[in-house]
Structure formats: C-alpha cells, structure tokens
Amino acid sequence: MTLAMEPVMKTQMELEAHEKECAIRYASVQEKLEALDKRMWRLEAMIMGSTVMVVAMVVTVFMGMN
C-alpha cells in the first residue's frame, strides 16, 4: 500500500507546485494587462484630443473663407 501511495503523493506535490507557479505567472500577466490598459486609455485620450483639434482647425479655416 505504501508503494502505491508514493506516486500519488509525488503527483500531488508536483501539481501543487505547478499551481503555485501558474498563480505567479497569472499575477504577472494581470499586472501587465493593467499597465497596458492605462497606456491604451492615454492613447485614446490623445487621439480624441487630436481629433478635436483637427476638427476645430478645419472649422476655423472654413469660417475664415467666408
């Protein structure tokens, strides 16, 4: 009975080690995704601001032509 339990215990220990490693990796991936989310928000804000500026310039040019 003891010989049969050793592979089970070894497998259980390996599985627990694997789960810990995966938890660390997933935490790292989550941190990177959060950082990317902040960068994307900044880029969106810059694009929106640029679009507003371009539209304002076009309106100003057309208003000056009349």
PDB file of N, CA, C, O and CB in Angstrom:
ATOM      1  N   MET A   1       0.832  -1.198   0.000  1.00  0.00           N
ATOM      2  CA  MET A   1       0.000   0.000   0.000  1.00  0.00           C
ATOM      3  C   MET A   1       0.870   1.253   0.000  1.00  0.00           C
ATOM      4  O   MET A   1       0.496   2.251  -0.616  1.00  0.00           O
ATOM      5  CB  MET A   1      -0.943   0.003   1.214  1.00  0.00           C
ATOM      6  N   THR A   2       1.983   1.229   0.652  1.00  0.00           N
ATOM      7  CA  THR A   2       2.856   2.387   0.729  1.00  0.00           C
ATOM      8  C   THR A   2       3.465   2.697  -0.629  1.00  0.00           C
ATOM      9  O   THR A   2       3.612   3.865  -0.990  1.00  0.00           O
ATOM     10  CB  THR A   2       3.952   2.159   1.760  1.00  0.00           C
ATOM     11  N   LEU A   3       3.818   1.676  -1.376  1.00  0.00           N
ATOM     12  CA  LEU A   3       4.403   1.891  -2.690  1.00  0.00           C
ATOM     13  C   LEU A   3       3.403   2.532  -3.650  1.00  0.00           C
ATOM     14  O   LEU A   3       3.780   3.318  -4.519  1.00  0.00           O
ATOM     15  CB  LEU A   3       4.904   0.574  -3.261  1.00  0.00           C
ATOM     16  N   ALA A   4       2.147   2.193  -3.484  1.00  0.00           N
ATOM     17  CA  ALA A   4       1.116   2.764  -4.350  1.00  0.00           C
ATOM     18  C   ALA A   4       0.848   4.226  -3.998  1.00  0.00           C
ATOM     19  O   ALA A   4       0.442   4.996  -4.868  1.00  0.00           O
ATOM     20  CB  ALA A   4      -0.178   1.952  -4.244  1.00  0.00           C
ATOM     21  N   MET A   5       1.061   4.619  -2.766  1.00  0.00           N
ATOM     22  CA  MET A   5       0.792   5.978  -2.320  1.00  0.00           C
ATOM     23  C   MET A   5       1.900   6.951  -2.741  1.00  0.00           C
ATOM     24  O   MET A   5       1.639   8.139  -2.932  1.00  0.00           O
ATOM     25  CB  MET A   5       0.628   6.003  -0.809  1.00  0.00           C
ATOM     26  N   GLU A   6       3.127   6.456  -2.887  1.00  0.00           N
ATOM     27  CA  GLU A   6       4.240   7.340  -3.238  1.00  0.00           C
ATOM     28  C   GLU A   6       4.018   8.067  -4.563  1.00  0.00           C
ATOM     29  O   GLU A   6       4.190   9.285  -4.606  1.00  0.00           O
ATOM     30  CB  GLU A   6       5.527   6.544  -3.307  1.00  0.00           C
ATOM     31  N   PRO A   7       3.647   7.390  -5.636  1.00  0.00           N
ATOM     32  CA  PRO A   7       3.401   8.112  -6.894  1.00  0.00           C
ATOM     33  C   PRO A   7       2.251   9.123  -6.763  1.00  0.00           C
ATOM     34  O   PRO A   7       2.275  10.195  -7.368  1.00  0.00           O
ATOM     35  CB  PRO A   7       3.087   7.114  -8.018  1.00  0.00           C
ATOM     36  N   VAL A   8       1.254   8.757  -5.966  1.00  0.00           N
ATOM     37  CA  VAL A   8       0.126   9.666  -5.774  1.00  0.00           C
ATOM     38  C   VAL A   8       0.591  10.919  -5.043  1.00  0.00           C
ATOM     39  O   VAL A   8       0.222  12.030  -5.426  1.00  0.00           O
ATOM     40  CB  VAL A   8      -1.013   8.972  -4.991  1.00  0.00           C
ATOM     41  N   MET A   9       1.386  10.756  -4.007  1.00  0.00           N
ATOM     42  CA  MET A   9       1.900  11.898  -3.239  1.00  0.00           C
ATOM     43  C   MET A   9       2.835  12.752  -4.103  1.00  0.00           C
ATOM     44  O   MET A   9       2.792  13.982  -4.059  1.00  0.00           O
ATOM     45  CB  MET A   9       2.643  11.407  -1.968  1.00  0.00           C
ATOM     46  N   LYS A  10       3.673  12.081  -4.882  1.00  0.00           N
ATOM     47  CA  LYS A  10       4.590  12.809  -5.756  1.00  0.00           C
ATOM     48  C   LYS A  10       3.805  13.632  -6.773  1.00  0.00           C
ATOM     49  O   LYS A  10       4.116  14.797  -7.019  1.00  0.00           O
ATOM     50  CB  LYS A  10       5.547  11.835  -6.475  1.00  0.00           C
ATOM     51  N   THR A  11       2.801  13.019  -7.352  1.00  0.00           N
ATOM     52  CA  THR A  11       1.972  13.716  -8.334  1.00  0.00           C
ATOM     53  C   THR A  11       1.246  14.886  -7.683  1.00  0.00           C
ATOM     54  O   THR A  11       1.140  15.961  -8.272  1.00  0.00           O
ATOM     55  CB  THR A  11       0.960  12.749  -8.974  1.00  0.00           C
ATOM     56  N   GLN A  12       0.747  14.676  -6.471  1.00  0.00           N
ATOM     57  CA  GLN A  12       0.053  15.751  -5.755  1.00  0.00           C
ATOM     58  C   GLN A  12       0.999  16.917  -5.473  1.00  0.00           C
ATOM     59  O   GLN A  12       0.613  18.076  -5.625  1.00  0.00           O
ATOM     60  CB  GLN A  12      -0.543  15.223  -4.436  1.00  0.00           C
ATOM     61  N   MET A  13       2.213  16.628  -5.071  1.00  0.00           N
ATOM     62  CA  MET A  13       3.197  17.678  -4.790  1.00  0.00           C
ATOM     63  C   MET A  13       3.565  18.436  -6.066  1.00  0.00           C
ATOM     64  O   MET A  13       3.683  19.662  -6.058  1.00  0.00           O
ATOM     65  CB  MET A  13       4.462  17.072  -4.149  1.00  0.00           C
ATOM     66  N   GLU A  14       3.744  17.698  -7.156  1.00  0.00           N
ATOM     67  CA  GLU A  14       4.060  18.349  -8.433  1.00  0.00           C
ATOM     68  C   GLU A  14       2.908  19.236  -8.896  1.00  0.00           C
ATOM     69  O   GLU A  14       3.123  20.329  -9.420  1.00  0.00           O
ATOM     70  CB  GLU A  14       4.378  17.297  -9.508  1.00  0.00           C
ATOM     71  N   LEU A  15       1.695  18.755  -8.696  1.00  0.00           N
ATOM     72  CA  LEU A  15       0.518  19.530  -9.082  1.00  0.00           C
ATOM     73  C   LEU A  15       0.421  20.815  -8.262  1.00  0.00           C
ATOM     74  O   LEU A  15       0.120  21.877  -8.807  1.00  0.00           O
ATOM     75  CB  LEU A  15      -0.758  18.692  -8.908  1.00  0.00           C
ATOM     76  N   GLU A  16       0.673  20.725  -6.969  1.00  0.00           N
ATOM     77  CA  GLU A  16       0.629  21.911  -6.112  1.00  0.00           C
ATOM     78  C   GLU A  16       1.719  22.910  -6.508  1.00  0.00           C
ATOM     79  O   GLU A  16       1.481  24.118  -6.527  1.00  0.00           O
ATOM     80  CB  GLU A  16       0.787  21.510  -4.633  1.00  0.00           C
ATOM     81  N   ALA A  17       2.905  22.407  -6.820  1.00  0.00           N
ATOM     82  CA  ALA A  17       3.993  23.288  -7.261  1.00  0.00           C
ATOM     83  C   ALA A  17       3.619  23.969  -8.576  1.00  0.00           C
ATOM     84  O   ALA A  17       3.878  25.156  -8.775  1.00  0.00           O
ATOM     85  CB  ALA A  17       5.313  22.490  -7.425  1.00  0.00           C
ATOM     86  N   HIS A  18       3.009  23.194  -9.462  1.00  0.00           N
ATOM     87  CA  HIS A  18       2.576  23.743 -10.748  1.00  0.00           C
ATOM     88  C   HIS A  18       1.525  24.835 -10.544  1.00  0.00           C
ATOM     89  O   HIS A  18       1.578  25.878 -11.195  1.00  0.00           O
ATOM     90  CB  HIS A  18       2.016  22.625 -11.649  1.00  0.00           C
ATOM     91  N   GLU A  19       0.587  24.599  -9.656  1.00  0.00           N
ATOM     92  CA  GLU A  19      -0.462  25.579  -9.387  1.00  0.00           C
ATOM     93  C   GLU A  19       0.126  26.867  -8.822  1.00  0.00           C
ATOM     94  O   GLU A  19      -0.319  27.956  -9.184  1.00  0.00           O
ATOM     95  CB  GLU A  19      -1.496  25.000  -8.416  1.00  0.00           C
ATOM     96  N   LYS A  20       1.114  26.762  -7.944  1.00  0.00           N
ATOM     97  CA  LYS A  20       1.766  27.951  -7.386  1.00  0.00           C
ATOM     98  C   LYS A  20       2.477  28.739  -8.485  1.00  0.00           C
ATOM     99  O   LYS A  20       2.384  29.965  -8.537  1.00  0.00           O
ATOM    100  CB  LYS A  20       2.771  27.552  -6.282  1.00  0.00           C
ATOM    101  N   GLU A  21       3.181  28.032  -9.356  1.00  0.00           N
ATOM    102  CA  GLU A  21       3.890  28.685 -10.458  1.00  0.00           C
ATOM    103  C   GLU A  21       2.900  29.383 -11.392  1.00  0.00           C
ATOM    104  O   GLU A  21       3.150  30.505 -11.834  1.00  0.00           O
ATOM    105  CB  GLU A  21       4.734  27.658 -11.243  1.00  0.00           C
ATOM    106  N   CYS A  22       1.803  28.737 -11.686  1.00  0.00           N
ATOM    107  CA  CYS A  22       0.789  29.340 -12.551  1.00  0.00           C
ATOM    108  C   CYS A  22       0.179  30.575 -11.896  1.00  0.00           C
ATOM    109  O   CYS A  22      -0.086  31.566 -12.577  1.00  0.00           O
ATOM    110  CB  CYS A  22      -0.311  28.320 -12.881  1.00  0.00           C
ATOM    111  N   ALA A  23      -0.043  30.530 -10.599  1.00  0.00           N
ATOM    112  CA  ALA A  23      -0.602  31.691  -9.899  1.00  0.00           C
ATOM    113  C   ALA A  23       0.338  32.884 -10.010  1.00  0.00           C
ATOM    114  O   ALA A  23      -0.111  34.014 -10.196  1.00  0.00           O
ATOM    115  CB  ALA A  23      -0.866  31.359  -8.417  1.00  0.00           C
ATOM    116  N   ILE A  24       1.632  32.638  -9.897  1.00  0.00           N
ATOM    117  CA  ILE A  24       2.616  33.717 -10.034  1.00  0.00           C
ATOM    118  C   ILE A  24       2.596  34.271 -11.451  1.00  0.00           C
ATOM    119  O   ILE A  24       2.624  35.486 -11.647  1.00  0.00           O
ATOM    120  CB  ILE A  24       4.033  33.216  -9.675  1.00  0.00           C
ATOM    121  N   ARG A  25       2.549  33.383 -12.436  1.00  0.00           N
ATOM    122  CA  ARG A  25       2.519  33.824 -13.834  1.00  0.00           C
ATOM    123  C   ARG A  25       1.261  34.625 -14.132  1.00  0.00           C
ATOM    124  O   ARG A  25       1.331  35.671 -14.778  1.00  0.00           O
ATOM    125  CB  ARG A  25       2.606  32.623 -14.776  1.00  0.00           C
ATOM    126  N   TYR A  26       0.117  34.148 -13.673  1.00  0.00           N
ATOM    127  CA  TYR A  26      -1.130  34.857 -13.932  1.00  0.00           C
ATOM    128  C   TYR A  26      -1.139  36.228 -13.265  1.00  0.00           C
ATOM    129  O   TYR A  26      -1.673  37.184 -13.826  1.00  0.00           O
ATOM    130  CB  TYR A  26      -2.317  34.033 -13.447  1.00  0.00           C
ATOM    131  N   ALA A  27      -0.552  36.333 -12.075  1.00  0.00           N
ATOM    132  CA  ALA A  27      -0.463  37.634 -11.412  1.00  0.00           C
ATOM    133  C   ALA A  27       0.395  38.586 -12.239  1.00  0.00           C
ATOM    134  O   ALA A  27       0.068  39.764 -12.378  1.00  0.00           O
ATOM    135  CB  ALA A  27       0.119  37.484  -9.987  1.00  0.00           C
ATOM    136  N   SER A  28       1.485  38.074 -12.782  1.00  0.00           N
ATOM    137  CA  SER A  28       2.356  38.892 -13.623  1.00  0.00           C
ATOM    138  C   SER A  28       1.630  39.339 -14.890  1.00  0.00           C
ATOM    139  O   SER A  28       1.725  40.500 -15.290  1.00  0.00           O
ATOM    140  CB  SER A  28       3.629  38.116 -13.989  1.00  0.00           C
ATOM    141  N   VAL A  29       0.918  38.427 -15.506  1.00  0.00           N
ATOM    142  CA  VAL A  29       0.154  38.764 -16.718  1.00  0.00           C
ATOM    143  C   VAL A  29      -0.904  39.813 -16.389  1.00  0.00           C
ATOM    144  O   VAL A  29      -1.117  40.740 -17.170  1.00  0.00           O
ATOM    145  CB  VAL A  29      -0.513  37.494 -17.325  1.00  0.00           C
ATOM    146  N   GLN A  30      -1.561  39.678 -15.256  1.00  0.00           N
ATOM    147  CA  GLN A  30      -2.594  40.644 -14.857  1.00  0.00           C
ATOM    148  C   GLN A  30      -1.995  42.032 -14.669  1.00  0.00           C
ATOM    149  O   GLN A  30      -2.589  43.025 -15.089  1.00  0.00           O
ATOM    150  CB  GLN A  30      -3.287  40.190 -13.559  1.00  0.00           C
ATOM    151  N   GLU A  31      -0.826  42.109 -14.045  1.00  0.00           N
ATOM    152  CA  GLU A  31      -0.160  43.403 -13.856  1.00  0.00           C
ATOM    153  C   GLU A  31       0.166  44.046 -15.204  1.00  0.00           C
ATOM    154  O   GLU A  31      -0.025  45.248 -15.388  1.00  0.00           O
ATOM    155  CB  GLU A  31       1.129  43.232 -13.023  1.00  0.00           C
ATOM    156  N   LYS A  32       0.654  43.247 -16.131  1.00  0.00           N
ATOM    157  CA  LYS A  32       0.996  43.776 -17.452  1.00  0.00           C
ATOM    158  C   LYS A  32      -0.254  44.249 -18.193  1.00  0.00           C
ATOM    159  O   LYS A  32      -0.225  45.276 -18.872  1.00  0.00           O
ATOM    160  CB  LYS A  32       1.729  42.712 -18.282  1.00  0.00           C
ATOM    161  N   LEU A  33      -1.342  43.505 -18.063  1.00  0.00           N
ATOM    162  CA  LEU A  33      -2.590  43.913 -18.714  1.00  0.00           C
ATOM    163  C   LEU A  33      -3.109  45.226 -18.132  1.00  0.00           C
ATOM    164  O   LEU A  33      -3.617  46.074 -18.866  1.00  0.00           O
ATOM    165  CB  LEU A  33      -3.655  42.815 -18.567  1.00  0.00           C
ATOM    166  N   GLU A  34      -2.983  45.394 -16.827  1.00  0.00           N
ATOM    167  CA  GLU A  34      -3.421  46.637 -16.208  1.00  0.00           C
ATOM    168  C   GLU A  34      -2.576  47.815 -16.692  1.00  0.00           C
ATOM    169  O   GLU A  34      -3.102  48.900 -16.939  1.00  0.00           O
ATOM    170  CB  GLU A  34      -3.350  46.524 -14.681  1.00  0.00           C
ATOM    171  N   ALA A  35      -1.271  47.601 -16.828  1.00  0.00           N
ATOM    172  CA  ALA A  35      -0.394  48.657 -17.334  1.00  0.00           C
ATOM    173  C   ALA A  35      -0.754  48.999 -18.778  1.00  0.00           C
ATOM    174  O   ALA A  35      -0.777  50.171 -19.153  1.00  0.00           O
ATOM    175  CB  ALA A  35       1.086  48.228 -17.237  1.00  0.00           C
ATOM    176  N   LEU A  36      -1.035  47.984 -19.585  1.00  0.00           N
ATOM    177  CA  LEU A  36      -1.438  48.222 -20.971  1.00  0.00           C
ATOM    178  C   LEU A  36      -2.773  48.951 -21.043  1.00  0.00           C
ATOM    179  O   LEU A  36      -2.979  49.792 -21.917  1.00  0.00           O
ATOM    180  CB  LEU A  36      -1.524  46.903 -21.734  1.00  0.00           C
ATOM    181  N   ASP A  37      -3.669  48.631 -20.132  1.00  0.00           N
ATOM    182  CA  ASP A  37      -4.964  49.298 -20.098  1.00  0.00           C
ATOM    183  C   ASP A  37      -4.778  50.785 -19.856  1.00  0.00           C
ATOM    184  O   ASP A  37      -5.438  51.600 -20.501  1.00  0.00           O
ATOM    185  CB  ASP A  37      -5.864  48.687 -19.015  1.00  0.00           C
ATOM    186  N   LYS A  38      -3.892  51.154 -18.942  1.00  0.00           N
ATOM    187  CA  LYS A  38      -3.621  52.565 -18.672  1.00  0.00           C
ATOM    188  C   LYS A  38      -3.018  53.247 -19.894  1.00  0.00           C
ATOM    189  O   LYS A  38      -3.384  54.374 -20.226  1.00  0.00           O
ATOM    190  CB  LYS A  38      -2.681  52.710 -17.469  1.00  0.00           C
ATOM    191  N   ARG A  39      -2.094  52.562 -20.562  1.00  0.00           N
ATOM    192  CA  ARG A  39      -1.475  53.138 -21.755  1.00  0.00           C
ATOM    193  C   ARG A  39      -2.499  53.324 -22.869  1.00  0.00           C
ATOM    194  O   ARG A  39      -2.493  54.345 -23.557  1.00  0.00           O
ATOM    195  CB  ARG A  39      -0.324  52.250 -22.242  1.00  0.00           C
ATOM    196  N   MET A  40      -3.373  52.343 -23.047  1.00  0.00           N
ATOM    197  CA  MET A  40      -4.403  52.445 -24.079  1.00  0.00           C
ATOM    198  C   MET A  40      -5.335  53.615 -23.787  1.00  0.00           C
ATOM    199  O   MET A  40      -5.740  54.327 -24.705  1.00  0.00           O
ATOM    200  CB  MET A  40      -5.205  51.136 -24.176  1.00  0.00           C
ATOM    201  N   TRP A  41      -5.680  53.819 -22.511  1.00  0.00           N
ATOM    202  CA  TRP A  41      -6.548  54.929 -22.152  1.00  0.00           C
ATOM    203  C   TRP A  41      -5.875  56.249 -22.504  1.00  0.00           C
ATOM    204  O   TRP A  41      -6.521  57.151 -23.038  1.00  0.00           O
ATOM    205  CB  TRP A  41      -6.901  54.883 -20.654  1.00  0.00           C
ATOM    206  N   ARG A  42      -4.580  56.369 -22.209  1.00  0.00           N
ATOM    207  CA  ARG A  42      -3.836  57.585 -22.547  1.00  0.00           C
ATOM    208  C   ARG A  42      -3.813  57.805 -24.056  1.00  0.00           C
ATOM    209  O   ARG A  42      -4.015  58.924 -24.528  1.00  0.00           O
ATOM    210  CB  ARG A  42      -2.399  57.507 -22.004  1.00  0.00           C
ATOM    211  N   LEU A  43      -3.566  56.727 -24.815  1.00  0.00           N
ATOM    212  CA  LEU A  43      -3.548  56.854 -26.275  1.00  0.00           C
ATOM    213  C   LEU A  43      -4.910  57.279 -26.813  1.00  0.00           C
ATOM    214  O   LEU A  43      -4.993  58.118 -27.711  1.00  0.00           O
ATOM    215  CB  LEU A  43      -3.124  55.532 -26.919  1.00  0.00           C
ATOM    216  N   GLU A  44      -5.970  56.703 -26.268  1.00  0.00           N
ATOM    217  CA  GLU A  44      -7.318  57.097 -26.694  1.00  0.00           C
ATOM    218  C   GLU A  44      -7.558  58.571 -26.413  1.00  0.00           C
ATOM    219  O   GLU A  44      -8.125  59.279 -27.245  1.00  0.00           O
ATOM    220  CB  GLU A  44      -8.383  56.244 -25.986  1.00  0.00           C
ATOM    221  N   ALA A  45      -7.133  59.033 -25.252  1.00  0.00           N
ATOM    222  CA  ALA A  45      -7.321  60.440 -24.893  1.00  0.00           C
ATOM    223  C   ALA A  45      -6.544  61.337 -25.842  1.00  0.00           C
ATOM    224  O   ALA A  45      -7.042  62.384 -26.254  1.00  0.00           O
ATOM    225  CB  ALA A  45      -6.882  60.695 -23.441  1.00  0.00           C
ATOM    226  N   MET A  46      -5.321  60.933 -26.195  1.00  0.00           N
ATOM    227  CA  MET A  46      -4.528  61.731 -27.124  1.00  0.00           C
ATOM    228  C   MET A  46      -5.172  61.770 -28.512  1.00  0.00           C
ATOM    229  O   MET A  46      -5.197  62.821 -29.152  1.00  0.00           O
ATOM    230  CB  MET A  46      -3.105  61.172 -27.220  1.00  0.00           C
ATOM    231  N   ILE A  47      -5.683  60.652 -28.972  1.00  0.00           N
ATOM    232  CA  ILE A  47      -6.339  60.590 -30.282  1.00  0.00           C
ATOM    233  C   ILE A  47      -7.594  61.455 -30.285  1.00  0.00           C
ATOM    234  O   ILE A  47      -7.845  62.188 -31.241  1.00  0.00           O
ATOM    235  CB  ILE A  47      -6.694  59.131 -30.650  1.00  0.00           C
ATOM    236  N   MET A  48      -8.377  61.370 -29.222  1.00  0.00           N
ATOM    237  CA  MET A  48      -9.596  62.190 -29.143  1.00  0.00           C
ATOM    238  C   MET A  48      -9.235  63.669 -29.136  1.00  0.00           C
ATOM    239  O   MET A  48      -9.870  64.469 -29.823  1.00  0.00           O
ATOM    240  CB  MET A  48     -10.417  61.834 -27.879  1.00  0.00           C
ATOM    241  N   GLY A  49      -8.220  64.031 -28.364  1.00  0.00           N
ATOM    242  CA  GLY A  49      -7.794  65.432 -28.320  1.00  0.00           C
ATOM    243  C   GLY A  49      -7.316  65.911 -29.678  1.00  0.00           C
ATOM    244  O   GLY A  49      -7.646  67.017 -30.105  1.00  0.00           O
ATOM    245  N   SER A  50      -6.536  65.077 -30.357  1.00  0.00           N
ATOM    246  CA  SER A  50      -6.052  65.436 -31.690  1.00  0.00           C
ATOM    247  C   SER A  50      -7.208  65.603 -32.669  1.00  0.00           C
ATOM    248  O   SER A  50      -7.208  66.525 -33.486  1.00  0.00           O
ATOM    249  CB  SER A  50      -5.077  64.376 -32.208  1.00  0.00           C
ATOM    250  N   THR A  51      -8.180  64.723 -32.588  1.00  0.00           N
ATOM    251  CA  THR A  51      -9.338  64.802 -33.479  1.00  0.00           C
ATOM    252  C   THR A  51     -10.102  66.097 -33.250  1.00  0.00           C
ATOM    253  O   THR A  51     -10.513  66.757 -34.205  1.00  0.00           O
ATOM    254  CB  THR A  51     -10.265  63.594 -33.271  1.00  0.00           C
ATOM    255  N   VAL A  52     -10.293  66.460 -31.994  1.00  0.00           N
ATOM    256  CA  VAL A  52     -10.995  67.702 -31.683  1.00  0.00           C
ATOM    257  C   VAL A  52     -10.213  68.896 -32.227  1.00  0.00           C
ATOM    258  O   VAL A  52     -10.808  69.832 -32.762  1.00  0.00           O
ATOM    259  CB  VAL A  52     -11.205  67.843 -30.159  1.00  0.00           C
ATOM    260  N   MET A  53      -8.903  68.872 -32.097  1.00  0.00           N
ATOM    261  CA  MET A  53      -8.064  69.968 -32.596  1.00  0.00           C
ATOM    262  C   MET A  53      -8.174  70.082 -34.127  1.00  0.00           C
ATOM    263  O   MET A  53      -8.303  71.182 -34.664  1.00  0.00           O
ATOM    264  CB  MET A  53      -6.582  69.749 -32.178  1.00  0.00           C
ATOM    265  N   VAL A  54      -8.123  68.950 -34.815  1.00  0.00           N
ATOM    266  CA  VAL A  54      -8.202  68.964 -36.278  1.00  0.00           C
ATOM    267  C   VAL A  54      -9.565  69.496 -36.717  1.00  0.00           C
ATOM    268  O   VAL A  54      -9.644  70.331 -37.618  1.00  0.00           O
ATOM    269  CB  VAL A  54      -7.960  67.544 -36.859  1.00  0.00           C
ATOM    270  N   VAL A  55     -10.622  69.022 -36.093  1.00  0.00           N
ATOM    271  CA  VAL A  55     -11.968  69.498 -36.448  1.00  0.00           C
ATOM    272  C   VAL A  55     -12.070  70.993 -36.188  1.00  0.00           C
ATOM    273  O   VAL A  55     -12.627  71.726 -37.005  1.00  0.00           O
ATOM    274  CB  VAL A  55     -13.059  68.735 -35.646  1.00  0.00           C
ATOM    275  N   ALA A  56     -11.540  71.452 -35.065  1.00  0.00           N
ATOM    276  CA  ALA A  56     -11.584  72.886 -34.749  1.00  0.00           C
ATOM    277  C   ALA A  56     -10.801  73.689 -35.783  1.00  0.00           C
ATOM    278  O   ALA A  56     -11.244  74.766 -36.184  1.00  0.00           O
ATOM    279  CB  ALA A  56     -11.019  73.149 -33.335  1.00  0.00           C
ATOM    280  N   MET A  57      -9.662  73.194 -36.218  1.00  0.00           N
ATOM    281  CA  MET A  57      -8.874  73.901 -37.225  1.00  0.00           C
ATOM    282  C   MET A  57      -9.615  73.952 -38.555  1.00  0.00           C
ATOM    283  O   MET A  57      -9.620  74.987 -39.222  1.00  0.00           O
ATOM    284  CB  MET A  57      -7.507  73.229 -37.406  1.00  0.00           C
ATOM    285  N   VAL A  58     -10.240  72.843 -38.947  1.00  0.00           N
ATOM    286  CA  VAL A  58     -10.987  72.808 -40.220  1.00  0.00           C
ATOM    287  C   VAL A  58     -12.153  73.796 -40.143  1.00  0.00           C
ATOM    288  O   VAL A  58     -12.400  74.533 -41.098  1.00  0.00           O
ATOM    289  CB  VAL A  58     -11.514  71.355 -40.531  1.00  0.00           C
ATOM    290  N   VAL A  59     -12.855  73.819 -39.040  1.00  0.00           N
ATOM    291  CA  VAL A  59     -13.983  74.761 -38.889  1.00  0.00           C
ATOM    292  C   VAL A  59     -13.481  76.188 -38.961  1.00  0.00           C
ATOM    293  O   VAL A  59     -14.110  77.038 -39.592  1.00  0.00           O
ATOM    294  CB  VAL A  59     -14.730  74.529 -37.550  1.00  0.00           C
ATOM    295  N   THR A  60     -12.347  76.461 -38.318  1.00  0.00           N
ATOM    296  CA  THR A  60     -11.777  77.805 -38.334  1.00  0.00           C
ATOM    297  C   THR A  60     -11.386  78.213 -39.750  1.00  0.00           C
ATOM    298  O   THR A  60     -11.624  79.351 -40.156  1.00  0.00           O
ATOM    299  CB  THR A  60     -10.559  77.881 -37.407  1.00  0.00           C
ATOM    300  N   VAL A  61     -10.792  77.297 -40.500  1.00  0.00           N
ATOM    301  CA  VAL A  61     -10.399  77.602 -41.880  1.00  0.00           C
ATOM    302  C   VAL A  61     -11.628  77.887 -42.737  1.00  0.00           C
ATOM    303  O   VAL A  61     -11.639  78.858 -43.494  1.00  0.00           O
ATOM    304  CB  VAL A  61      -9.589  76.436 -42.485  1.00  0.00           C
ATOM    305  N   PHE A  62     -12.651  77.064 -42.631  1.00  0.00           N
ATOM    306  CA  PHE A  62     -13.860  77.277 -43.433  1.00  0.00           C
ATOM    307  C   PHE A  62     -14.595  78.539 -43.032  1.00  0.00           C
ATOM    308  O   PHE A  62     -15.191  79.199 -43.884  1.00  0.00           O
ATOM    309  CB  PHE A  62     -14.789  76.088 -43.308  1.00  0.00           C
ATOM    310  N   MET A  63     -14.569  78.888 -41.775  1.00  0.00           N
ATOM    311  CA  MET A  63     -15.228  80.107 -41.314  1.00  0.00           C
ATOM    312  C   MET A  63     -14.450  81.331 -41.833  1.00  0.00           C
ATOM    313  O   MET A  63     -15.049  82.365 -42.131  1.00  0.00           O
ATOM    314  CB  MET A  63     -15.325  80.128 -39.750  1.00  0.00           C
ATOM    315  N   GLY A  64     -13.131  81.212 -41.938  1.00  0.00           N
ATOM    316  CA  GLY A  64     -12.313  82.317 -42.422  1.00  0.00           C
ATOM    317  C   GLY A  64     -12.446  82.537 -43.910  1.00  0.00           C
ATOM    318  O   GLY A  64     -12.143  83.627 -44.397  1.00  0.00           O
ATOM    319  N   MET A  65     -12.891  81.531 -44.651  1.00  0.00           N
ATOM    320  CA  MET A  65     -13.039  81.649 -46.097  1.00  0.00           C
ATOM    321  C   MET A  65     -14.269  82.477 -46.459  1.00  0.00           C
ATOM    322  O   MET A  65     -14.312  83.096 -47.523  1.00  0.00           O
ATOM    323  CB  MET A  65     -13.131  80.263 -46.736  1.00  0.00           C
ATOM    324  N   ASN A  66     -15.236  82.489 -45.606  1.00  0.00           N
ATOM    325  CA  ASN A  66     -16.481  83.226 -45.912  1.00  0.00           C
ATOM    326  C   ASN A  66     -16.359  84.655 -45.615  1.00  0.00           C
ATOM    327  O   ASN A  66     -17.311  85.410 -45.814  1.00  0.00           O
ATOM    328  CB  ASN A  66     -17.635  82.677 -45.157  1.00  0.00           C
TER     329      ASN A  66
END
